[in-house]
Each structure stands twice: as structure tokens, then as C-alpha cells.
Amino acid sequence: MLIVVQVAFTELRLIRVLDRIEQLKEAGKWSYRQPKKQRGVGNMSKTHWDYLLDEMVRYPLVIPKSCLNVLFEELDAH
């Protein structure tokens, strides 16, 4: 019984939200586009991509000599 009440309550909230959105649309106060997130505003910490780039600089790519030999052999063949 409790689950049925929770579902009904959730549906009621959803209906109210959708009604409010319709009211805002009719008043011209509802935007169909979401504003873009601003980067670098305030105290923004590093993103995952920033950490990845730091790691790439810190640890250069090491290619085993055997792989380089195969690569150069294929280049010479062409």
C-alpha cells in the first residue's frame, strides 16, 4: 500500500511541475535551451581532463624497442 501512495504522490508532483512549465511557456518565460555552463568562474578546480594532460606530460610515452623495429620494418616495406 505504501508503494502505491508513493507512486501517486510522485505522479502528482510531476503533473504540478508540467502544469507550471506550461504556464511559463504561455507567459514566454520558459526557455527551451539550457544555458551553457561557464568555465573558469570562481574557484574552479581541475577537471579530469586537466589531470590526464598533466599525467601525459609527466610520463612520456615509452615504446618498446621490439615494437619500434616492427613499425620501421613496415614503413620500409611501403
N, CA, C and O atoms as a Maestro MAE file, in Angstrom:
{
 s_m_m2io_version
 :::
 2.0.0
}

f_m_ct {
 s_m_title
 :::
 protein
 m_atom[312] {
  # First column is atom index #
  i_m_mmod_type
  r_m_x_coord
  r_m_y_coord
  r_m_z_coord
  i_m_residue_number
  s_m_chain_name
  s_m_pdb_residue_name
  s_m_pdb_atom_name
  i_m_atomic_number
  :::
  1 25 0.812 -1.192 0.000 1 A "MET " " N  " 7
  2 3 0.000 0.000 0.000 1 A "MET " " CA " 6
  3 2 0.858 1.259 0.000 1 A "MET " " C  " 6
  4 15 0.532 2.257 -0.643 1 A "MET " " O  " 8
  5 25 1.967 1.185 0.741 2 A "LEU " " N  " 7
  6 3 2.854 2.342 0.843 2 A "LEU " " CA " 6
  7 2 3.446 2.708 -0.517 2 A "LEU " " C  " 6
  8 15 3.588 3.888 -0.838 2 A "LEU " " O  " 8
  9 25 3.792 1.694 -1.317 3 A "ILE " " N  " 7
  10 3 4.376 1.944 -2.639 3 A "ILE " " CA " 6
  11 2 3.364 2.648 -3.539 3 A "ILE " " C  " 6
  12 15 3.730 3.547 -4.295 3 A "ILE " " O  " 8
  13 25 2.093 2.248 -3.464 4 A "VAL " " N  " 7
  14 3 1.047 2.865 -4.282 4 A "VAL " " CA " 6
  15 2 0.900 4.342 -3.918 4 A "VAL " " C  " 6
  16 15 0.720 5.182 -4.799 4 A "VAL " " O  " 8
  17 25 0.974 4.655 -2.649 5 A "VAL " " N  " 7
  18 3 0.864 6.039 -2.190 5 A "VAL " " CA " 6
  19 2 2.066 6.844 -2.682 5 A "VAL " " C  " 6
  20 15 1.914 7.984 -3.121 5 A "VAL " " O  " 8
  21 25 3.260 6.250 -2.609 6 A "GLN " " N  " 7
  22 3 4.462 6.946 -3.078 6 A "GLN " " CA " 6
  23 2 4.389 7.217 -4.572 6 A "GLN " " C  " 6
  24 15 4.753 8.304 -5.020 6 A "GLN " " O  " 8
  25 25 3.929 6.254 -5.341 7 A "VAL " " N  " 7
  26 3 3.802 6.432 -6.786 7 A "VAL " " CA " 6
  27 2 2.783 7.526 -7.090 7 A "VAL " " C  " 6
  28 15 3.016 8.373 -7.953 7 A "VAL " " O  " 8
  29 25 1.669 7.509 -6.391 8 A "ALA " " N  " 7
  30 3 0.641 8.525 -6.613 8 A "ALA " " CA " 6
  31 2 1.174 9.914 -6.261 8 A "ALA " " C  " 6
  32 15 0.918 10.879 -6.981 8 A "ALA " " O  " 8
  33 25 1.904 10.013 -5.171 9 A "PHE " " N  " 7
  34 3 2.467 11.292 -4.768 9 A "PHE " " CA " 6
  35 2 3.486 11.795 -5.798 9 A "PHE " " C  " 6
  36 15 3.513 12.982 -6.123 9 A "PHE " " O  " 8
  37 25 4.318 10.889 -6.306 10 A "THR " " N  " 7
  38 3 5.303 11.256 -7.325 10 A "THR " " CA " 6
  39 2 4.608 11.722 -8.604 10 A "THR " " C  " 6
  40 15 5.027 12.710 -9.207 10 A "THR " " O  " 8
  41 25 3.572 11.036 -9.014 11 A "GLU " " N  " 7
  42 3 2.829 11.434 -10.213 11 A "GLU " " CA " 6
  43 2 2.163 12.794 -10.030 11 A "GLU " " C  " 6
  44 15 2.134 13.601 -10.960 11 A "GLU " " O  " 8
  45 25 1.632 13.051 -8.844 12 A "LEU " " N  " 7
  46 3 1.010 14.342 -8.563 12 A "LEU " " CA " 6
  47 2 2.037 15.471 -8.667 12 A "LEU " " C  " 6
  48 15 1.760 16.521 -9.247 12 A "LEU " " O  " 8
  49 25 3.209 15.247 -8.107 13 A "ARG " " N  " 7
  50 3 4.271 16.259 -8.206 13 A "ARG " " CA " 6
  51 2 4.669 16.491 -9.658 13 A "ARG " " C  " 6
  52 15 4.879 17.631 -10.072 13 A "ARG " " O  " 8
  53 25 4.773 15.410 -10.433 14 A "LEU " " N  " 7
  54 3 5.130 15.530 -11.841 14 A "LEU " " CA " 6
  55 2 4.074 16.325 -12.615 14 A "LEU " " C  " 6
  56 15 4.414 17.166 -13.448 14 A "LEU " " O  " 8
  57 25 2.812 16.060 -12.343 15 A "ILE " " N  " 7
  58 3 1.732 16.796 -13.011 15 A "ILE " " CA " 6
  59 2 1.798 18.283 -12.671 15 A "ILE " " C  " 6
  60 15 1.606 19.133 -13.540 15 A "ILE " " O  " 8
  61 25 2.073 18.592 -11.394 16 A "ARG " " N  " 7
  62 3 2.185 20.000 -10.990 16 A "ARG " " CA " 6
  63 2 3.356 20.690 -11.684 16 A "ARG " " C  " 6
  64 15 3.247 21.841 -12.108 16 A "ARG " " O  " 8
  65 25 4.467 19.982 -11.794 17 A "VAL " " N  " 7
  66 3 5.645 20.561 -12.462 17 A "VAL " " CA " 6
  67 2 5.337 20.824 -13.933 17 A "VAL " " C  " 6
  68 15 5.653 21.894 -14.455 17 A "VAL " " O  " 8
  69 25 4.721 19.847 -14.601 18 A "LEU " " N  " 7
  70 3 4.400 20.015 -16.018 18 A "LEU " " CA " 6
  71 2 3.388 21.140 -16.234 18 A "LEU " " C  " 6
  72 15 3.478 21.881 -17.214 18 A "LEU " " O  " 8
  73 25 2.424 21.267 -15.320 19 A "ASP " " N  " 7
  74 3 1.475 22.378 -15.411 19 A "ASP " " CA " 6
  75 2 2.185 23.718 -15.266 19 A "ASP " " C  " 6
  76 15 1.890 24.669 -15.990 19 A "ASP " " O  " 8
  77 25 3.112 23.783 -14.335 20 A "ARG " " N  " 7
  78 3 3.853 25.037 -14.131 20 A "ARG " " CA " 6
  79 2 4.709 25.370 -15.355 20 A "ARG " " C  " 6
  80 15 4.822 26.535 -15.736 20 A "ARG " " O  " 8
  81 25 5.299 24.369 -15.958 21 A "ILE " " N  " 7
  82 3 6.098 24.597 -17.170 21 A "ILE " " CA " 6
  83 2 5.207 25.138 -18.282 21 A "ILE " " C  " 6
  84 15 5.601 26.057 -19.000 21 A "ILE " " O  " 8
  85 25 4.012 24.578 -18.428 22 A "GLU " " N  " 7
  86 3 3.074 25.067 -19.449 22 A "GLU " " CA " 6
  87 2 2.692 26.527 -19.193 22 A "GLU " " C  " 6
  88 15 2.592 27.318 -20.131 22 A "GLU " " O  " 8
  89 25 2.478 26.884 -17.920 23 A "GLN " " N  " 7
  90 3 2.161 28.273 -17.587 23 A "GLN " " CA " 6
  91 2 3.313 29.198 -17.971 23 A "GLN " " C  " 6
  92 15 3.095 30.273 -18.529 23 A "GLN " " O  " 8
  93 25 4.529 28.776 -17.670 24 A "LEU " " N  " 7
  94 3 5.700 29.597 -18.008 24 A "LEU " " CA " 6
  95 2 5.875 29.721 -19.518 24 A "LEU " " C  " 6
  96 15 6.255 30.782 -20.014 24 A "LEU " " O  " 8
  97 25 5.601 28.644 -20.251 25 A "LYS " " N  " 7
  98 3 5.690 28.699 -21.711 25 A "LYS " " CA " 6
  99 2 4.702 29.705 -22.282 25 A "LYS " " C  " 6
  100 15 5.043 30.500 -23.158 25 A "LYS " " O  " 8
  101 25 3.467 29.661 -21.773 26 A "GLU " " N  " 7
  102 3 2.442 30.591 -22.258 26 A "GLU " " CA " 6
  103 2 2.795 32.035 -21.941 26 A "GLU " " C  " 6
  104 15 2.445 32.943 -22.696 26 A "GLU " " O  " 8
  105 25 3.488 32.252 -20.824 27 A "ALA " " N  " 7
  106 3 3.881 33.615 -20.438 27 A "ALA " " CA " 6
  107 2 5.180 34.035 -21.120 27 A "ALA " " C  " 6
  108 15 5.620 35.175 -20.963 27 A "ALA " " O  " 8
  109 25 5.795 33.128 -21.873 28 A "GLY " " N  " 7
  110 3 7.050 33.443 -22.558 28 A "GLY " " CA " 6
  111 2 8.242 33.484 -21.621 28 A "GLY " " C  " 6
  112 15 9.249 34.124 -21.924 28 A "GLY " " O  " 8
  113 25 8.140 32.815 -20.496 29 A "LYS " " N  " 7
  114 3 9.223 32.829 -19.505 29 A "LYS " " CA " 6
  115 2 9.939 31.487 -19.399 29 A "LYS " " C  " 6
  116 15 10.745 31.292 -18.489 29 A "LYS " " O  " 8
  117 25 9.661 30.566 -20.308 30 A "TRP " " N  " 7
  118 3 10.299 29.251 -20.284 30 A "TRP " " CA " 6
  119 2 11.217 29.146 -21.487 30 A "TRP " " C  " 6
  120 15 10.790 29.324 -22.628 30 A "TRP " " O  " 8
  121 25 12.469 28.859 -21.223 31 A "SER " " N  " 7
  122 3 13.445 28.730 -22.296 31 A "SER " " CA " 6
  123 2 13.556 27.265 -22.706 31 A "SER " " C  " 6
  124 15 13.602 26.370 -21.863 31 A "SER " " O  " 8
  125 25 13.597 27.043 -24.010 32 A "TYR " " N  " 7
  126 3 13.766 25.679 -24.496 32 A "TYR " " CA " 6
  127 2 15.229 25.253 -24.483 32 A "TYR " " C  " 6
  128 15 15.543 24.066 -24.579 32 A "TYR " " O  " 8
  129 25 16.117 26.232 -24.363 33 A "ARG " " N  " 7
  130 3 17.548 25.926 -24.326 33 A "ARG " " CA " 6
  131 2 18.061 26.059 -22.903 33 A "ARG " " C  " 6
  132 15 17.588 26.892 -22.130 33 A "ARG " " O  " 8
  133 25 19.026 25.233 -22.578 34 A "GLN " " N  " 7
  134 3 19.666 25.361 -21.283 34 A "GLN " " CA " 6
  135 2 20.884 26.261 -21.443 34 A "GLN " " C  " 6
  136 15 21.603 26.158 -22.436 34 A "GLN " " O  " 8
  137 25 21.122 27.138 -20.479 35 A "PRO " " N  " 7
  138 3 22.307 27.987 -20.585 35 A "PRO " " CA " 6
  139 2 23.581 27.143 -20.485 35 A "PRO " " C  " 6
  140 15 23.629 26.147 -19.764 35 A "PRO " " O  " 8
  141 25 24.605 27.564 -21.221 36 A "LYS " " N  " 7
  142 3 25.865 26.832 -21.193 36 A "LYS " " CA " 6
  143 2 26.564 27.074 -19.859 36 A "LYS " " C  " 6
  144 15 26.481 28.157 -19.280 36 A "LYS " " O  " 8
  145 25 27.243 26.055 -19.397 37 A "LYS " " N  " 7
  146 3 27.994 26.194 -18.159 37 A "LYS " " CA " 6
  147 2 29.197 27.089 -18.413 37 A "LYS " " C  " 6
  148 15 29.860 26.985 -19.445 37 A "LYS " " O  " 8
  149 25 29.465 27.960 -17.466 38 A "GLN " " N  " 7
  150 3 30.610 28.844 -17.600 38 A "GLN " " CA " 6
  151 2 31.826 28.169 -17.001 38 A "GLN " " C  " 6
  152 15 31.782 27.634 -15.893 38 A "GLN " " O  " 8
  153 25 32.897 28.205 -17.743 39 A "ARG " " N  " 7
  154 3 34.126 27.577 -17.274 39 A "ARG " " CA " 6
  155 2 35.062 28.648 -16.738 39 A "ARG " " C  " 6
  156 15 35.200 29.723 -17.323 39 A "ARG " " O  " 8
  157 25 35.691 28.344 -15.638 40 A "GLY " " N  " 7
  158 3 36.688 29.248 -15.092 40 A "GLY " " CA " 6
  159 2 36.119 30.352 -14.224 40 A "GLY " " C  " 6
  160 15 36.825 31.309 -13.905 40 A "GLY " " O  " 8
  161 25 34.877 30.243 -13.841 41 A "VAL " " N  " 7
  162 3 34.272 31.256 -12.988 41 A "VAL " " CA " 6
  163 2 34.432 30.811 -11.540 41 A "VAL " " C  " 6
  164 15 34.119 29.670 -11.200 41 A "VAL " " O  " 8
  165 25 34.906 31.690 -10.709 42 A "GLY " " N  " 7
  166 3 35.058 31.357 -9.295 42 A "GLY " " CA " 6
  167 2 36.273 30.482 -9.064 42 A "GLY " " C  " 6
  168 15 37.246 30.529 -9.817 42 A "GLY " " O  " 8
  169 25 36.202 29.700 -8.032 43 A "ASN " " N  " 7
  170 3 37.320 28.833 -7.660 43 A "ASN " " CA " 6
  171 2 37.104 27.449 -8.257 43 A "ASN " " C  " 6
  172 15 36.700 26.513 -7.567 43 A "ASN " " O  " 8
  173 25 37.380 27.341 -9.541 44 A "MET " " N  " 7
  174 3 37.151 26.074 -10.245 44 A "MET " " CA " 6
  175 2 38.395 25.204 -10.123 44 A "MET " " C  " 6
  176 15 39.500 25.641 -10.443 44 A "MET " " O  " 8
  177 25 38.216 23.992 -9.667 45 A "SER " " N  " 7
  178 3 39.343 23.077 -9.566 45 A "SER " " CA " 6
  179 2 39.586 22.408 -10.910 45 A "SER " " C  " 6
  180 15 38.836 22.606 -11.866 45 A "SER " " O  " 8
  181 25 40.629 21.629 -10.963 46 A "LYS " " N  " 7
  182 3 40.959 20.948 -12.203 46 A "LYS " " CA " 6
  183 2 39.909 19.897 -12.537 46 A "LYS " " C  " 6
  184 15 39.317 19.279 -11.652 46 A "LYS " " O  " 8
  185 25 39.698 19.714 -13.812 47 A "THR " " N  " 7
  186 3 38.802 18.660 -14.269 47 A "THR " " CA " 6
  187 2 39.605 17.388 -14.497 47 A "THR " " C  " 6
  188 15 40.833 17.396 -14.420 47 A "THR " " O  " 8
  189 25 38.911 16.308 -14.775 48 A "HIS " " N  " 7
  190 3 39.582 15.037 -15.056 48 A "HIS " " CA " 6
  191 2 40.527 15.187 -16.245 48 A "HIS " " C  " 6
  192 15 41.628 14.638 -16.247 48 A "HIS " " O  " 8
  193 25 40.089 15.932 -17.250 49 A "TRP " " N  " 7
  194 3 40.895 16.117 -18.449 49 A "TRP " " CA " 6
  195 2 42.201 16.839 -18.123 49 A "TRP " " C  " 6
  196 15 43.249 16.504 -18.675 49 A "TRP " " O  " 8
  197 25 42.144 17.828 -17.228 50 A "ASP " " N  " 7
  198 3 43.348 18.548 -16.828 50 A "ASP " " CA " 6
  199 2 44.352 17.616 -16.151 50 A "ASP " " C  " 6
  200 15 45.551 17.691 -16.419 50 A "ASP " " O  " 8
  201 25 43.862 16.740 -15.275 51 A "TYR " " N  " 7
  202 3 44.743 15.782 -14.615 51 A "TYR " " CA " 6
  203 2 45.338 14.808 -15.630 51 A "TYR " " C  " 6
  204 15 46.512 14.450 -15.534 51 A "TYR " " O  " 8
  205 25 44.541 14.382 -16.593 52 A "LEU " " N  " 7
  206 3 45.031 13.461 -17.617 52 A "LEU " " CA " 6
  207 2 46.157 14.101 -18.434 52 A "LEU " " C  " 6
  208 15 47.170 13.459 -18.713 52 A "LEU " " O  " 8
  209 25 45.975 15.361 -18.813 53 A "LEU " " N  " 7
  210 3 47.021 16.051 -19.569 53 A "LEU " " CA " 6
  211 2 48.288 16.209 -18.745 53 A "LEU " " C  " 6
  212 15 49.391 16.080 -19.276 53 A "LEU " " O  " 8
  213 25 48.145 16.486 -17.456 54 A "ASP " " N  " 7
  214 3 49.321 16.575 -16.584 54 A "ASP " " CA " 6
  215 2 50.071 15.257 -16.542 54 A "ASP " " C  " 6
  216 15 51.301 15.237 -16.578 54 A "ASP " " O  " 8
  217 25 49.330 14.148 -16.466 55 A "GLU " " N  " 7
  218 3 49.969 12.832 -16.443 55 A "GLU " " CA " 6
  219 2 50.695 12.552 -17.757 55 A "GLU " " C  " 6
  220 15 51.768 11.949 -17.756 55 A "GLU " " O  " 8
  221 25 50.118 12.984 -18.872 56 A "MET " " N  " 7
  222 3 50.754 12.756 -20.161 56 A "MET " " CA " 6
  223 2 52.073 13.510 -20.266 56 A "MET " " C  " 6
  224 15 53.025 13.022 -20.876 56 A "MET " " O  " 8
  225 25 52.129 14.682 -19.681 57 A "VAL " " N  " 7
  226 3 53.368 15.453 -19.708 57 A "VAL " " CA " 6
  227 2 54.392 14.829 -18.760 57 A "VAL " " C  " 6
  228 15 55.576 14.743 -19.086 57 A "VAL " " O  " 8
  229 25 53.938 14.402 -17.603 58 A "ARG " " N  " 7
  230 3 54.834 13.867 -16.584 58 A "ARG " " CA " 6
  231 2 55.442 12.529 -16.989 58 A "ARG " " C  " 6
  232 15 56.614 12.268 -16.714 58 A "ARG " " O  " 8
  233 25 54.650 11.682 -17.640 59 A "TYR " " N  " 7
  234 3 55.114 10.355 -18.017 59 A "TYR " " CA " 6
  235 2 55.107 10.239 -19.539 59 A "TYR " " C  " 6
  236 15 54.069 9.929 -20.124 59 A "TYR " " O  " 8
  237 25 56.221 10.478 -20.178 60 A "PRO " " N  " 7
  238 3 56.242 10.399 -21.643 60 A "PRO " " CA " 6
  239 2 55.983 8.971 -22.121 60 A "PRO " " C  " 6
  240 15 56.196 8.002 -21.392 60 A "PRO " " O  " 8
  241 25 55.529 8.873 -23.339 61 A "LEU " " N  " 7
  242 3 55.201 7.584 -23.933 61 A "LEU " " CA " 6
  243 2 56.473 6.772 -24.134 61 A "LEU " " C  " 6
  244 15 57.437 7.243 -24.736 61 A "LEU " " O  " 8
  245 25 56.461 5.557 -23.626 62 A "VAL " " N  " 7
  246 3 57.603 4.657 -23.770 62 A "VAL " " CA " 6
  247 2 57.167 3.516 -24.674 62 A "VAL " " C  " 6
  248 15 56.247 2.766 -24.347 62 A "VAL " " O  " 8
  249 25 57.838 3.393 -25.817 63 A "ILE " " N  " 7
  250 3 57.505 2.343 -26.774 63 A "ILE " " CA " 6
  251 2 58.638 1.320 -26.748 63 A "ILE " " C  " 6
  252 15 59.803 1.673 -26.930 63 A "ILE " " O  " 8
  253 25 58.292 0.057 -26.521 64 A "PRO " " N  " 7
  254 3 59.340 -0.975 -26.504 64 A "PRO " " CA " 6
  255 2 60.079 -1.030 -27.839 64 A "PRO " " C  " 6
  256 15 59.502 -0.791 -28.900 64 A "PRO " " O  " 8
  257 25 61.364 -1.349 -27.757 65 A "LYS " " N  " 7
  258 3 62.207 -1.383 -28.951 65 A "LYS " " CA " 6
  259 2 61.693 -2.392 -29.976 65 A "LYS " " C  " 6
  260 15 61.810 -2.163 -31.179 65 A "LYS " " O  " 8
  261 25 61.132 -3.495 -29.515 66 A "SER " " N  " 7
  262 3 60.626 -4.506 -30.441 66 A "SER " " CA " 6
  263 2 59.466 -3.945 -31.269 66 A "SER " " C  " 6
  264 15 59.333 -4.263 -32.451 66 A "SER " " O  " 8
  265 25 58.642 -3.127 -30.657 67 A "CYS " " N  " 7
  266 3 57.530 -2.523 -31.389 67 A "CYS " " CA " 6
  267 2 58.040 -1.512 -32.408 67 A "CYS " " C  " 6
  268 15 57.503 -1.414 -33.511 67 A "CYS " " O  " 8
  269 25 59.071 -0.762 -32.042 68 A "LEU " " N  " 7
  270 3 59.638 0.205 -32.972 68 A "LEU " " CA " 6
  271 2 60.246 -0.494 -34.184 68 A "LEU " " C  " 6
  272 15 60.107 -0.018 -35.310 68 A "LEU " " O  " 8
  273 25 60.922 -1.627 -33.955 69 A "ASN " " N  " 7
  274 3 61.513 -2.372 -35.065 69 A "ASN " " CA " 6
  275 2 60.439 -2.835 -36.039 69 A "ASN " " C  " 6
  276 15 60.612 -2.729 -37.254 69 A "ASN " " O  " 8
  277 25 59.332 -3.347 -35.512 70 A "VAL " " N  " 7
  278 3 58.240 -3.802 -36.379 70 A "VAL " " CA " 6
  279 2 57.662 -2.626 -37.150 70 A "VAL " " C  " 6
  280 15 57.370 -2.748 -38.340 70 A "VAL " " O  " 8
  281 25 57.493 -1.495 -36.489 71 A "LEU " " N  " 7
  282 3 56.944 -0.303 -37.132 71 A "LEU " " CA " 6
  283 2 57.833 0.166 -38.269 71 A "LEU " " C  " 6
  284 15 57.348 0.466 -39.360 71 A "LEU " " O  " 8
  285 25 59.138 0.230 -38.015 72 A "PHE " " N  " 7
  286 3 60.046 0.700 -39.047 72 A "PHE " " CA " 6
  287 2 60.161 -0.296 -40.202 72 A "PHE " " C  " 6
  288 15 60.345 0.107 -41.351 72 A "PHE " " O  " 8
  289 25 60.054 -1.590 -39.904 73 A "GLU " " N  " 7
  290 3 60.079 -2.584 -40.965 73 A "GLU " " CA " 6
  291 2 58.867 -2.404 -41.884 73 A "GLU " " C  " 6
  292 15 58.991 -2.511 -43.104 73 A "GLU " " O  " 8
  293 25 57.699 -2.132 -41.298 74 A "GLU " " N  " 7
  294 3 56.511 -1.940 -42.105 74 A "GLU " " CA " 6
  295 2 56.614 -0.653 -42.930 74 A "GLU " " C  " 6
  296 15 56.148 -0.605 -44.068 74 A "GLU " " O  " 8
  297 25 57.215 0.372 -42.366 75 A "LEU " " N  " 7
  298 3 57.384 1.626 -43.104 75 A "LEU " " CA " 6
  299 2 58.361 1.443 -44.266 75 A "LEU " " C  " 6
  300 15 58.154 1.999 -45.344 75 A "LEU " " O  " 8
  301 25 59.403 0.681 -44.055 76 A "ASP " " N  " 7
  302 3 60.380 0.438 -45.120 76 A "ASP " " CA " 6
  303 2 59.787 -0.413 -46.225 76 A "ASP " " C  " 6
  304 15 60.186 -0.285 -47.383 76 A "ASP " " O  " 8
  305 25 58.844 -1.276 -45.893 77 A "ALA " " N  " 7
  306 3 58.236 -2.164 -46.883 77 A "ALA " " CA " 6
  307 2 57.352 -1.370 -47.858 77 A "ALA " " C  " 6
  308 15 57.146 -1.792 -48.996 77 A "ALA " " O  " 8
  309 25 56.844 -0.247 -47.418 78 A "HIS " " N  " 7
  310 3 55.950 0.540 -48.277 78 A "HIS " " CA " 6
  311 2 56.794 1.503 -49.035 78 A "HIS " " C  " 6
  312 15 56.276 2.284 -49.833 78 A "HIS " " O  " 8
  :::
 }
 m_bond[311] {
  # First column is bond index #
  i_m_from
  i_m_to
  i_m_order
  :::
  1 1 2 1
  2 2 3 1
  3 3 4 2
  4 3 5 1
  5 5 6 1
  6 6 7 1
  7 7 8 2
  8 7 9 1
  9 9 10 1
  10 10 11 1
  11 11 12 2
  12 11 13 1
  13 13 14 1
  14 14 15 1
  15 15 16 2
  16 15 17 1
  17 17 18 1
  18 18 19 1
  19 19 20 2
  20 19 21 1
  21 21 22 1
  22 22 23 1
  23 23 24 2
  24 23 25 1
  25 25 26 1
  26 26 27 1
  27 27 28 2
  28 27 29 1
  29 29 30 1
  30 30 31 1
  31 31 32 2
  32 31 33 1
  33 33 34 1
  34 34 35 1
  35 35 36 2
  36 35 37 1
  37 37 38 1
  38 38 39 1
  39 39 40 2
  40 39 41 1
  41 41 42 1
  42 42 43 1
  43 43 44 2
  44 43 45 1
  45 45 46 1
  46 46 47 1
  47 47 48 2
  48 47 49 1
  49 49 50 1
  50 50 51 1
  51 51 52 2
  52 51 53 1
  53 53 54 1
  54 54 55 1
  55 55 56 2
  56 55 57 1
  57 57 58 1
  58 58 59 1
  59 59 60 2
  60 59 61 1
  61 61 62 1
  62 62 63 1
  63 63 64 2
  64 63 65 1
  65 65 66 1
  66 66 67 1
  67 67 68 2
  68 67 69 1
  69 69 70 1
  70 70 71 1
  71 71 72 2
  72 71 73 1
  73 73 74 1
  74 74 75 1
  75 75 76 2
  76 75 77 1
  77 77 78 1
  78 78 79 1
  79 79 80 2
  80 79 81 1
  81 81 82 1
  82 82 83 1
  83 83 84 2
  84 83 85 1
  85 85 86 1
  86 86 87 1
  87 87 88 2
  88 87 89 1
  89 89 90 1
  90 90 91 1
  91 91 92 2
  92 91 93 1
  93 93 94 1
  94 94 95 1
  95 95 96 2
  96 95 97 1
  97 97 98 1
  98 98 99 1
  99 99 100 2
  100 99 101 1
  101 101 102 1
  102 102 103 1
  103 103 104 2
  104 103 105 1
  105 105 106 1
  106 106 107 1
  107 107 108 2
  108 107 109 1
  109 109 110 1
  110 110 111 1
  111 111 112 2
  112 111 113 1
  113 113 114 1
  114 114 115 1
  115 115 116 2
  116 115 117 1
  117 117 118 1
  118 118 119 1
  119 119 120 2
  120 119 121 1
  121 121 122 1
  122 122 123 1
  123 123 124 2
  124 123 125 1
  125 125 126 1
  126 126 127 1
  127 127 128 2
  128 127 129 1
  129 129 130 1
  130 130 131 1
  131 131 132 2
  132 131 133 1
  133 133 134 1
  134 134 135 1
  135 135 136 2
  136 135 137 1
  137 137 138 1
  138 138 139 1
  139 139 140 2
  140 139 141 1
  141 141 142 1
  142 142 143 1
  143 143 144 2
  144 143 145 1
  145 145 146 1
  146 146 147 1
  147 147 148 2
  148 147 149 1
  149 149 150 1
  150 150 151 1
  151 151 152 2
  152 151 153 1
  153 153 154 1
  154 154 155 1
  155 155 156 2
  156 155 157 1
  157 157 158 1
  158 158 159 1
  159 159 160 2
  160 159 161 1
  161 161 162 1
  162 162 163 1
  163 163 164 2
  164 163 165 1
  165 165 166 1
  166 166 167 1
  167 167 168 2
  168 167 169 1
  169 169 170 1
  170 170 171 1
  171 171 172 2
  172 171 173 1
  173 173 174 1
  174 174 175 1
  175 175 176 2
  176 175 177 1
  177 177 178 1
  178 178 179 1
  179 179 180 2
  180 179 181 1
  181 181 182 1
  182 182 183 1
  183 183 184 2
  184 183 185 1
  185 185 186 1
  186 186 187 1
  187 187 188 2
  188 187 189 1
  189 189 190 1
  190 190 191 1
  191 191 192 2
  192 191 193 1
  193 193 194 1
  194 194 195 1
  195 195 196 2
  196 195 197 1
  197 197 198 1
  198 198 199 1
  199 199 200 2
  200 199 201 1
  201 201 202 1
  202 202 203 1
  203 203 204 2
  204 203 205 1
  205 205 206 1
  206 206 207 1
  207 207 208 2
  208 207 209 1
  209 209 210 1
  210 210 211 1
  211 211 212 2
  212 211 213 1
  213 213 214 1
  214 214 215 1
  215 215 216 2
  216 215 217 1
  217 217 218 1
  218 218 219 1
  219 219 220 2
  220 219 221 1
  221 221 222 1
  222 222 223 1
  223 223 224 2
  224 223 225 1
  225 225 226 1
  226 226 227 1
  227 227 228 2
  228 227 229 1
  229 229 230 1
  230 230 231 1
  231 231 232 2
  232 231 233 1
  233 233 234 1
  234 234 235 1
  235 235 236 2
  236 235 237 1
  237 237 238 1
  238 238 239 1
  239 239 240 2
  240 239 241 1
  241 241 242 1
  242 242 243 1
  243 243 244 2
  244 243 245 1
  245 245 246 1
  246 246 247 1
  247 247 248 2
  248 247 249 1
  249 249 250 1
  250 250 251 1
  251 251 252 2
  252 251 253 1
  253 253 254 1
  254 254 255 1
  255 255 256 2
  256 255 257 1
  257 257 258 1
  258 258 259 1
  259 259 260 2
  260 259 261 1
  261 261 262 1
  262 262 263 1
  263 263 264 2
  264 263 265 1
  265 265 266 1
  266 266 267 1
  267 267 268 2
  268 267 269 1
  269 269 270 1
  270 270 271 1
  271 271 272 2
  272 271 273 1
  273 273 274 1
  274 274 275 1
  275 275 276 2
  276 275 277 1
  277 277 278 1
  278 278 279 1
  279 279 280 2
  280 279 281 1
  281 281 282 1
  282 282 283 1
  283 283 284 2
  284 283 285 1
  285 285 286 1
  286 286 287 1
  287 287 288 2
  288 287 289 1
  289 289 290 1
  290 290 291 1
  291 291 292 2
  292 291 293 1
  293 293 294 1
  294 294 295 1
  295 295 296 2
  296 295 297 1
  297 297 298 1
  298 298 299 1
  299 299 300 2
  300 299 301 1
  301 301 302 1
  302 302 303 1
  303 303 304 2
  304 303 305 1
  305 305 306 1
  306 306 307 1
  307 307 308 2
  308 307 309 1
  309 309 310 1
  310 310 311 1
  311 311 312 2
  :::
 }
}
